[in-house]
C-alpha cells in the first residue's frame, strides 16, 4: 500500500471524530501507557476486558509505563 493510500485511509478514519480525539490518538495524551496482561496465559488485553479471550481467566496484571 502506498503512502498516499495510507494517508487517505487515515483522513477518512479521522473525519468521524473531532480534531482533539484524532490528535490524541496520533500523538498520545502525554499520560502513562497502561498495559494489561492476563495472569494465567500472558495475553495482552484492553483495560476494559473482564475475561481473557484466550484462556477465560479473570485476573489481570496492570502495568503503568510513564511517557
Buried (B, 14 or more C-beta within 10 A) or exposed (E): EEEEEEEEEEEEEBEEEEEEEBEBEEEEEEEEEEEBBBEBEEBEBEEEBEEBEEEEBEEBEEEEEEE
